[in-house]
Every structure is written in C-alpha cells, then in structure tokens.
Amino acid sequence: MFKLSSLNLNGIRSATSKGLEPWLAQLQPDCICVQEVKAQADDVAGKFETLADLKGYFHFAEKKGYSGVAVYTRHTPSDVVVGYGSGEFDLEGRYVELRFDTPKRKRSIISAYFPSGSSGEERQQAKFRFLAEFYPHLTALKAEREFVLCGDINIAHQEIDLKNFKGNKKNSGFLPEERAWMTQLLTQAGLVDVYRHLEPTATDAAYTWWSNRGQAYAKNVGWRLDYHLATPALAAGAKTHAIYKDVKFSDHAPITIDYAWD
C-alpha cells in the first residue's frame, strides 16, 4: 500500500510547533503533500528540509510569508516539476509535482494550492483565471500519465461538502462557477474525487477546514476544501481513508488515503 496524506499547514513553522512531526513519525506516510508553507528557501534550509525522515521538495512563492507548497517523500522521485508553466501563478508557489516513473508506468504525486477569492473581487477574478488555465494542464497531464493531485482546492463541490450551504451560495468557495468547474473536472475530464469515491454521502465527517470565527471548529461548522483528485486507475486502488482531527496543526485537517501501488 502507498499511504498519501495532504495538509494545508497555514505556515510550516506554526504547524511543526504544534506537533506535526511526531504525528508524521507515527503515521509513516509514503508522501505528504503540504500547502501554505509560508516560508522561503532560506527559512527551510537546515530546519524543514526533512520531516520525520521524509525529504521535502518545494515550490516557494516570490512573496515572503505567502503560499508555497511541498511534497515530502520517503521515495526518490525520477523527476521533480516545479510550477505548471503559468506566467502569473507560478510566482505564487502553487504547484510541485514528483514523478515516479518506471519502464512500465508513469505516475505523479502533485501538491497544489488553489487561490482563495474570499478577500475580495480582485482575488476572485484571479481564482477564475487560475481555474481556466489549470484545467487544460490537468487534462493534458492525464493524457500522458497517472497522478494523484492533493491539495487545498478552496472549493466545496456539493451541498454535502459544507455545513451552511444555504448561506454560502454567493460566497467564494461555493460559487456556482467554481462548483461547475469541479463538476466538469470530474465528468468531462474524468478525474476522480477519491474521498467521495470512498464516502459518497458523508457530511459532517468530511470537513477539513473550519473558520477561526465563532467556535466553528468546536461546533464542526466546516467545509471540505482538501482533496485527493486522481486518474481513474489510481483512484480504483484507493482502499482506506482518514481525516485526522485529534490534534489541530492548522485551520485544516490532514486527509490520508491508502492506495494500492504495485
């Protein structure tokens, strides 16, 4: 089995101060994809290059203390792809892909951090631009290799993916255009929402993010924003899942899925 986890750190320094590394040592994943590293190469050097014996591969944002993604792995990749070729969004540190190719199979693990539009219309329009250019990237990648993309997608796809769906229909993360993009990705592009493949009707147990306002975490007023999106052959090998909520490393919870990986 191949154990793959994903977590928005909301800052690697903050998350590690709250017990992330001991948890990883106990979990023993093959890879963990992380988002919102909120650090630069100099901050990581000598401190966070490895976590629990997993080696990290990073895509840092140009802006200090902002965004940034990584994949930590116990397996040596055959190639590392930093950024997906975007003139705008590669500057924001949103994509790193580790390739694990053999003569028989081409497979990738991707950590991605989709933009949030919650701060205002300018960032919402940026989010729409990201979605428009990221969709053809994923379809082209799917045509040439198998992959699992893990990340903070910043979209709750269905009404069962957030507690207060009625009050959020005009809010970023649950806008009709964003939800339609996800539907298209899962139908026309043929990717699989792996958690929903395993748990098609789960509601409260599915949430992975909670606002810091109004006791949202204590009351489990959450959203499902963190996904494993996989090509069909890899998704078919998904066996077990876990959303870890015993320790709060950030405002997100890590989601871990075990895959058959021959």
C-alpha positions in Angstrom: 0.0 0.0 0.0 1.0 3.6 -0.7 0.0 6.0 2.2 -0.6 9.5 0.9 -1.6 12.4 3.0 -2.3 16.1 2.4 -2.5 19.1 4.8 -2.7 22.9 4.5 -0.1 23.9 7.1 -1.1 27.6 7.4 2.7 28.1 8.0 5.3 25.3 8.4 6.8 26.9 11.4 3.4 27.1 13.1 2.4 23.5 12.2 5.6 22.0 13.4 5.4 23.8 16.7 2.0 22.1 17.2 3.3 18.5 16.9 3.2 17.8 13.1 6.5 15.9 13.0 5.7 13.4 15.8 2.3 12.7 14.1 4.1 12.1 10.8 6.5 9.7 12.6 3.6 7.7 13.9 1.6 7.9 10.6 4.5 6.7 8.5 3.2 8.0 5.1 5.0 7.4 1.9 4.3 11.0 0.9 2.6 14.0 2.4 1.6 17.0 0.2 1.6 20.3 2.1 0.3 23.7 1.2 0.7 27.2 2.6 4.3 26.6 3.7 4.6 30.4 4.1 8.4 30.2 4.0 11.3 30.8 1.7 14.2 28.6 0.8 16.4 30.3 3.5 13.8 29.6 6.1 13.6 25.9 5.2 17.3 25.3 4.9 18.7 23.3 7.9 15.2 23.2 9.6 12.5 21.8 7.4 14.3 20.1 4.5 13.1 16.8 6.1 10.3 15.9 8.4 10.1 12.6 10.1 12.7 11.2 7.7 10.7 12.4 4.7 12.6 14.6 2.2 10.9 17.7 1.0 10.6 19.2 -2.5 9.3 22.7 -2.6 7.8 25.4 -4.7 8.2 28.7 -2.9 6.2 31.9 -3.6 8.2 35.1 -4.5 6.2 37.0 -1.8 7.6 36.3 1.6 5.3 34.6 4.1 2.8 33.7 1.4 1.6 30.4 -0.2 4.2 27.8 -1.1 3.7 24.1 -1.5 5.8 20.9 -1.0 5.8 17.2 -1.2 7.7 15.2 1.5 8.5 11.7 0.4 10.4 8.6 1.6 10.9 7.5 -2.1 13.3 9.2 -4.5 11.4 10.7 -7.5 12.6 10.2 -11.0 11.9 13.9 -11.7 10.6 17.0 -10.0 8.4 19.6 -11.8 8.2 23.0 -10.0 5.3 25.1 -11.3 2.9 24.2 -14.2 4.0 26.8 -16.7 1.9 29.8 -15.6 3.2 33.3 -16.1 1.0 34.5 -13.3 0.5 31.8 -10.7 3.9 30.1 -10.8 5.2 33.2 -9.0 2.8 32.4 -6.1 4.2 28.9 -5.3 1.2 26.8 -6.1 2.4 23.6 -7.8 5.0 20.9 -7.3 4.9 17.5 -9.0 7.0 14.5 -8.1 7.3 11.9 -10.8 7.9 8.2 -10.0 8.4 6.6 -13.4 9.3 3.1 -14.2 9.6 1.3 -17.6 6.0 0.1 -17.2 4.2 3.1 -15.6 4.3 6.9 -15.4 2.9 8.2 -12.1 3.0 11.5 -10.3 2.2 12.9 -6.9 1.2 16.6 -7.0 0.8 19.2 -4.2 -1.3 22.1 -5.3 -2.8 25.2 -3.6 -5.7 26.8 -5.4 -6.2 30.6 -4.9 -8.8 31.8 -2.5 -11.2 34.5 -3.6 -12.5 35.3 -0.1 -10.5 38.5 0.3 -12.4 40.3 -2.5 -13.3 40.6 -6.1 -9.8 41.1 -7.3 -8.6 37.7 -5.9 -11.8 36.0 -7.0 -11.1 37.0 -10.6 -7.5 35.7 -10.1 -9.0 32.4 -8.9 -11.2 32.2 -12.0 -8.1 32.8 -14.2 -6.3 30.1 -12.3 -9.1 27.6 -12.9 -9.3 28.5 -16.6 -5.7 27.7 -17.2 -5.2 24.9 -14.8 -8.0 22.7 -16.3 -6.2 22.2 -19.6 -3.0 21.5 -17.8 -4.6 18.7 -15.9 -6.3 17.2 -18.9 -3.0 17.2 -20.8 -1.2 15.6 -17.9 -3.9 12.9 -17.6 -3.4 12.0 -21.3 0.3 11.2 -20.6 0.5 9.8 -17.0 -1.4 8.7 -13.9 -1.4 11.0 -11.0 -2.9 12.0 -7.7 -3.2 15.7 -7.0 -3.5 16.5 -3.3 -4.3 20.0 -2.1 -6.3 22.8 -0.7 -8.7 23.3 -3.7 -10.6 26.1 -2.0 -13.9 24.8 -3.5 -16.7 22.9 -1.7 -18.1 20.9 -4.6 -21.5 19.8 -3.3 -24.0 20.9 -0.7 -22.9 18.0 1.5 -19.4 19.5 1.5 -20.1 22.3 3.9 -22.4 22.9 6.9 -24.1 26.1 5.9 -24.6 25.6 2.2 -27.7 27.7 2.0 -25.9 30.8 3.4 -22.8 30.4 1.2 -24.2 30.2 -2.3 -22.8 33.7 -3.1 -19.5 33.3 -1.3 -16.1 32.3 -2.7 -15.5 28.6 -2.4 -19.1 27.7 -3.1 -19.9 29.9 -6.1 -21.9 28.2 -9.0 -19.0 28.8 -11.4 -16.5 27.1 -9.0 -18.7 24.2 -8.4 -19.4 23.8 -12.2 -15.6 23.8 -12.8 -15.3 20.9 -10.3 -18.2 19.0 -12.0 -16.5 19.4 -15.4 -13.2 18.1 -14.0 -14.9 15.0 -12.6 -17.1 14.3 -15.6 -15.7 15.6 -18.8 -12.0 15.5 -17.8 -12.6 12.2 -16.0 -10.7 12.7 -12.7 -11.9 11.1 -9.5 -12.7 12.8 -6.2 -11.2 9.9 -4.2 -12.8 10.7 -0.9 -16.2 10.9 -2.5 -15.4 7.6 -4.3 -15.0 6.0 -0.8 -17.6 8.1 1.1 -20.3 9.3 -1.4 -22.7 10.6 1.2 -20.6 11.7 4.2 -21.4 15.1 5.6 -20.0 16.3 8.9 -17.2 13.8 9.0 -15.9 15.0 5.6 -15.0 18.6 6.7 -11.3 19.5 6.5 -11.4 23.3 7.2 -13.0 25.5 9.8 -13.1 29.3 10.1 -11.4 30.8 13.1 -14.6 32.7 13.8 -17.4 31.9 16.1 -16.4 28.5 17.5 -16.7 26.9 14.1 -14.2 24.1 15.0 -15.9 23.3 18.3 -19.3 23.2 16.6 -18.0 21.4 13.5 -19.3 24.2 11.2 -16.8 23.2 8.5 -16.1 22.9 4.8 -14.5 20.1 2.7 -11.8 22.0 0.9 -8.9 19.5 0.8 -9.0 16.8 -1.9 -7.3 13.9 -3.5 -8.0 14.1 -7.2 -6.8 11.1 -9.1 -6.8 9.5 -12.5 -9.2 6.5 -12.6 -6.7 3.7 -12.4 -5.1 5.1 -9.2 -8.4 6.1 -7.7 -9.6 2.5 -8.2 -6.8 1.4 -5.9 -7.9 3.6 -3.0 -8.6 1.4 0.0 -8.9 3.3 3.3 -9.1 7.0 4.3 -8.7 9.1 7.5 -9.3 12.7 8.3 -7.2 13.4 11.5 -8.8 15.8 14.0 -7.3 14.7 17.3 -4.6 17.4 17.1 -5.1 20.7 15.4 -2.0 21.5 13.4 -3.6 24.4 11.5 -7.1 25.5 10.5 -7.2 22.5 8.2 -7.2 18.8 9.0 -4.9 16.3 7.2 -6.6 13.8 4.9 -4.8 10.5 4.3 -5.7 7.8 1.8 -4.1 4.4 1.3 -3.6 3.3 -2.3 -2.7 0.0 -4.0 0.6 0.9 -5.6 2.4 -2.0 -7.2 
